[in-house]
């Protein structure tokens, strides 16, 4: 099974649920939603999971 990892620097452990306050949380939620739509085939316009930039390790912030 393939996996993707993004590290968000300088945020607290539970930042993901703070999208109304933190831009990084909004980005994290959008990124997670994109991957779920791709995995379930619900976003035909999204780039493919394999070999896409979203598949590589990233550091945000």
C-alpha beads as a LAMMPS data file, in Angstrom:
LAMMPS data file: protein, C-alpha beads

61 atoms
60 bonds

1 atom types
1 bond types

-500.0 500.0 xlo xhi
-500.0 500.0 ylo yhi
-500.0 500.0 zlo zhi

Masses

1 110.0

Atoms # bond

1 1 1 0.000 0.000 0.000
2 1 1 1.363 3.401 -0.951
3 1 1 1.479 6.180 1.612
4 1 1 2.042 9.930 1.664
5 1 1 3.487 12.078 4.422
6 1 1 3.406 15.838 4.902
7 1 1 4.999 17.526 7.894
8 1 1 3.552 20.836 8.988
9 1 1 6.144 22.758 10.962
10 1 1 5.428 25.029 13.890
11 1 1 1.896 23.823 14.604
12 1 1 0.450 22.050 17.632
13 1 1 -0.477 18.366 17.561
14 1 1 -4.216 18.888 16.985
15 1 1 -3.925 21.750 14.448
16 1 1 -5.846 19.767 11.787
17 1 1 -9.218 20.679 13.266
18 1 1 -8.430 24.419 13.404
19 1 1 -9.016 25.290 9.742
20 1 1 -11.040 28.353 10.710
21 1 1 -7.976 29.757 12.475
22 1 1 -4.877 28.304 10.793
23 1 1 -4.103 28.384 7.061
24 1 1 -1.950 25.277 7.452
25 1 1 -4.926 23.387 8.876
26 1 1 -7.067 24.415 5.903
27 1 1 -4.334 23.208 3.548
28 1 1 -4.003 19.918 5.439
29 1 1 -7.748 19.300 5.263
30 1 1 -7.857 20.083 1.538
31 1 1 -4.912 17.778 0.905
32 1 1 -6.526 14.941 2.876
33 1 1 -9.832 15.444 1.045
34 1 1 -8.081 15.337 -2.342
35 1 1 -6.417 12.030 -1.486
36 1 1 -9.705 10.546 -0.285
37 1 1 -11.518 11.654 -3.463
38 1 1 -8.744 10.144 -5.582
39 1 1 -8.715 6.901 -3.592
40 1 1 -12.480 6.482 -3.959
41 1 1 -12.529 7.592 -7.606
42 1 1 -14.797 10.570 -6.937
43 1 1 -12.618 13.269 -8.536
44 1 1 -11.873 12.403 -12.172
45 1 1 -10.091 15.746 -12.738
46 1 1 -7.624 15.200 -9.899
47 1 1 -4.092 14.155 -10.813
48 1 1 -3.397 10.419 -10.465
49 1 1 -2.015 9.165 -7.173
50 1 1 0.889 7.250 -8.690
51 1 1 3.963 9.366 -9.451
52 1 1 2.195 12.606 -8.599
53 1 1 3.916 15.308 -6.526
54 1 1 1.353 14.593 -3.798
55 1 1 2.949 11.152 -3.322
56 1 1 6.292 12.530 -2.161
57 1 1 7.246 13.526 1.361
58 1 1 6.706 17.250 1.912
59 1 1 7.385 19.813 4.591
60 1 1 4.977 22.735 4.892
61 1 1 5.884 25.928 6.666

Bonds

1 1 1 2
2 1 2 3
3 1 3 4
4 1 4 5
5 1 5 6
6 1 6 7
7 1 7 8
8 1 8 9
9 1 9 10
10 1 10 11
11 1 11 12
12 1 12 13
13 1 13 14
14 1 14 15
15 1 15 16
16 1 16 17
17 1 17 18
18 1 18 19
19 1 19 20
20 1 20 21
21 1 21 22
22 1 22 23
23 1 23 24
24 1 24 25
25 1 25 26
26 1 26 27
27 1 27 28
28 1 28 29
29 1 29 30
30 1 30 31
31 1 31 32
32 1 32 33
33 1 33 34
34 1 34 35
35 1 35 36
36 1 36 37
37 1 37 38
38 1 38 39
39 1 39 40
40 1 40 41
41 1 41 42
42 1 42 43
43 1 43 44
44 1 44 45
45 1 45 46
46 1 46 47
47 1 47 48
48 1 48 49
49 1 49 50
50 1 50 51
51 1 51 52
52 1 52 53
53 1 53 54
54 1 54 55
55 1 55 56
56 1 56 57
57 1 57 58
58 1 58 59
59 1 59 60
60 1 60 61
